[in-house]
Amino acid sequence: MDFLEDLEMYEKAMNNAYDIITKKKTVDDIYFDLEDEDYDTYYLPFDPVSEDGRTPAIIDMVIEYYISTEDYQKCEELVKIKDICLDEQIE
């Protein structure tokens, strides 16, 4: 693999994580897409079998990615979700 392929996989993983964290897609959607061969590989920065990506560390990683791409609307949405997730963990 070369640098550009790695960068493309990283970008896909961050965009896919955003879709999962914001619930624009579910893990079931991913399975169906893979089954229907819409995708041959689905990159994520976490294991969707063991977690939903709504941990502070994962959300922070995705926020940092969108800060670097200057997509601040997505950052704002992710910060709101992170705050909700943190509130639920405290209770």
ZADO-1210 file (C-alpha; in nm, 4 decimals, padded with zeros to 6 digits):
<atoms>
<atom x="00.0000" y="00.0000" z="00.0000" code="MET" pos="1"/>
<atom x="00.1202" y="00.3465" z="-00.0719" code="ASP" pos="2"/>
<atom x="00.0626" y="00.6715" z="00.1126" code="PHE" pos="3"/>
<atom x="-00.2304" y="00.7826" z="-00.1058" code="LEU" pos="4"/>
<atom x="-00.4112" y="00.4522" z="-00.0542" code="GLU" pos="5"/>
<atom x="-00.3573" y="00.4805" z="00.3224" code="ASP" pos="6"/>
<atom x="-00.4891" y="00.8352" z="00.3161" code="LEU" pos="7"/>
<atom x="-00.7960" y="00.7272" z="00.1197" code="GLU" pos="8"/>
<atom x="-00.8689" y="00.4454" z="00.3673" code="MET" pos="9"/>
<atom x="-00.8292" y="00.6876" z="00.6591" code="TYR" pos="10"/>
<atom x="-01.0693" y="00.9344" z="00.4959" code="GLU" pos="11"/>
<atom x="-01.3252" y="00.6588" z="00.4338" code="LYS" pos="12"/>
<atom x="-01.2915" y="00.5366" z="00.7925" code="ALA" pos="13"/>
<atom x="-01.3534" y="00.8835" z="00.9330" code="MET" pos="14"/>
<atom x="-01.6536" y="00.9451" z="00.7062" code="ASN" pos="15"/>
<atom x="-01.7956" y="00.6018" z="00.7885" code="ASN" pos="16"/>
<atom x="-01.7424" y="00.6627" z="01.1593" code="ALA" pos="17"/>
<atom x="-01.9250" y="00.9946" z="01.1289" code="TYR" pos="18"/>
<atom x="-02.2207" y="00.8170" z="00.9662" code="ASP" pos="19"/>
<atom x="-02.2323" y="00.5567" z="01.2441" code="ILE" pos="20"/>
<atom x="-02.1828" y="00.8018" z="01.5326" code="ILE" pos="21"/>
<atom x="-02.4532" y="01.0358" z="01.4003" code="THR" pos="22"/>
<atom x="-02.6771" y="00.7354" z="01.3246" code="LYS" pos="23"/>
<atom x="-02.7062" y="00.8230" z="00.9580" code="LYS" pos="24"/>
<atom x="-02.6148" y="00.4559" z="00.9084" code="LYS" pos="25"/>
<atom x="-02.6440" y="00.1555" z="01.1353" code="THR" pos="26"/>
<atom x="-02.4258" y="-00.1513" z="01.1632" code="VAL" pos="27"/>
<atom x="-02.7100" y="-00.3418" z="00.9956" code="ASP" pos="28"/>
<atom x="-02.6912" y="-00.1006" z="00.7005" code="ASP" pos="29"/>
<atom x="-02.3227" y="-00.1834" z="00.6674" code="ILE" pos="30"/>
<atom x="-02.3883" y="-00.5572" z="00.6731" code="TYR" pos="31"/>
<atom x="-02.6593" y="-00.5242" z="00.4088" code="PHE" pos="32"/>
<atom x="-02.4336" y="-00.3085" z="00.1904" code="ASP" pos="33"/>
<atom x="-02.1531" y="-00.5622" z="00.2204" code="LEU" pos="34"/>
<atom x="-02.3945" y="-00.8473" z="00.1500" code="GLU" pos="35"/>
<atom x="-02.5330" y="-00.6687" z="-00.1574" code="ASP" pos="36"/>
<atom x="-02.1737" y="-00.6049" z="-00.2647" code="GLU" pos="37"/>
<atom x="-02.2222" y="-00.2276" z="-00.2619" code="ASP" pos="38"/>
<atom x="-01.8861" y="-00.2297" z="-00.0822" code="TYR" pos="39"/>
<atom x="-01.6111" y="-00.4869" z="-00.0728" code="ASP" pos="40"/>
<atom x="-01.4539" y="-00.3307" z="00.2375" code="THR" pos="41"/>
<atom x="-01.5979" y="-00.0946" z="00.4966" code="TYR" pos="42"/>
<atom x="-01.3353" y="00.0964" z="00.6934" code="TYR" pos="43"/>
<atom x="-01.3989" y="00.2054" z="01.0515" code="LEU" pos="44"/>
<atom x="-01.1637" y="00.3225" z="01.3271" code="PRO" pos="45"/>
<atom x="-01.3376" y="00.0916" z="01.5762" code="PHE" pos="46"/>
<atom x="-01.4841" y="-00.2597" z="01.5910" code="ASP" pos="47"/>
<atom x="-01.8583" y="-00.2215" z="01.5186" code="PRO" pos="48"/>
<atom x="-01.9307" y="-00.5593" z="01.6774" code="VAL" pos="49"/>
<atom x="-01.8060" y="-00.4513" z="02.0200" code="SER" pos="50"/>
<atom x="-01.8927" y="-00.0796" z="02.0237" code="GLU" pos="51"/>
<atom x="-02.0955" y="00.1871" z="01.8446" code="ASP" pos="52"/>
<atom x="-01.8148" y="00.4418" z="01.8099" code="GLY" pos="53"/>
<atom x="-01.9725" y="00.6764" z="02.0619" code="ARG" pos="54"/>
<atom x="-01.6780" y="00.6740" z="02.3003" code="THR" pos="55"/>
<atom x="-01.4978" y="00.9992" z="02.3785" code="PRO" pos="56"/>
<atom x="-01.1734" y="00.8730" z="02.2208" code="ALA" pos="57"/>
<atom x="-01.3357" y="00.7752" z="01.8904" code="ILE" pos="58"/>
<atom x="-01.5472" y="01.0899" z="01.8723" code="ILE" pos="59"/>
<atom x="-01.2388" y="01.3025" z="01.9461" code="ASP" pos="60"/>
<atom x="-01.0482" y="01.1278" z="01.6660" code="MET" pos="61"/>
<atom x="-01.3289" y="01.1987" z="01.4181" code="VAL" pos="62"/>
<atom x="-01.3585" y="01.5605" z="01.5385" code="ILE" pos="63"/>
<atom x="-00.9834" y="01.6099" z="01.4852" code="GLU" pos="64"/>
<atom x="-01.0190" y="01.4748" z="01.1321" code="TYR" pos="65"/>
<atom x="-01.3005" y="01.7182" z="01.0498" code="TYR" pos="66"/>
<atom x="-01.1086" y="02.0075" z="01.2066" code="ILE" pos="67"/>
<atom x="-00.8222" y="01.9258" z="00.9702" code="SER" pos="68"/>
<atom x="-01.0624" y="01.9317" z="00.6743" code="THR" pos="69"/>
<atom x="-01.2300" y="02.2481" z="00.8094" code="GLU" pos="70"/>
<atom x="-01.5752" y="02.0845" z="00.8148" code="ASP" pos="71"/>
<atom x="-01.6900" y="02.2626" z="01.1274" code="TYR" pos="72"/>
<atom x="-02.0596" y="02.1734" z="01.0940" code="GLN" pos="73"/>
<atom x="-01.9730" y="01.8073" z="01.1392" code="LYS" pos="74"/>
<atom x="-01.7465" y="01.8993" z="01.4316" code="CYS" pos="75"/>
<atom x="-02.0333" y="02.0839" z="01.5983" code="GLU" pos="76"/>
<atom x="-02.2661" y="01.7871" z="01.5569" code="GLU" pos="77"/>
<atom x="-02.0046" y="01.5469" z="01.6942" code="LEU" pos="78"/>
<atom x="-01.9356" y="01.7696" z="01.9975" code="VAL" pos="79"/>
<atom x="-02.3080" y="01.7714" z="02.0801" code="LYS" pos="80"/>
<atom x="-02.3220" y="01.3923" z="02.0539" code="ILE" pos="81"/>
<atom x="-02.0096" y="01.3588" z="02.2687" code="LYS" pos="82"/>
<atom x="-02.1645" y="01.5802" z="02.5378" code="ASP" pos="83"/>
<atom x="-02.4797" y="01.3668" z="02.5374" code="ILE" pos="84"/>
<atom x="-02.2755" y="01.0464" z="02.5578" code="CYS" pos="85"/>
<atom x="-02.0685" y="01.1833" z="02.8469" code="LEU" pos="86"/>
<atom x="-02.3837" y="01.2896" z="03.0318" code="ASP" pos="87"/>
<atom x="-02.5275" y="00.9384" z="02.9910" code="GLU" pos="88"/>
<atom x="-02.2061" y="00.7793" z="03.1222" code="GLN" pos="89"/>
<atom x="-02.2110" y="01.0009" z="03.4330" code="ILE" pos="90"/>
<atom x="-02.5701" y="00.9159" z="03.5248" code="GLU" pos="91"/>
</atoms>
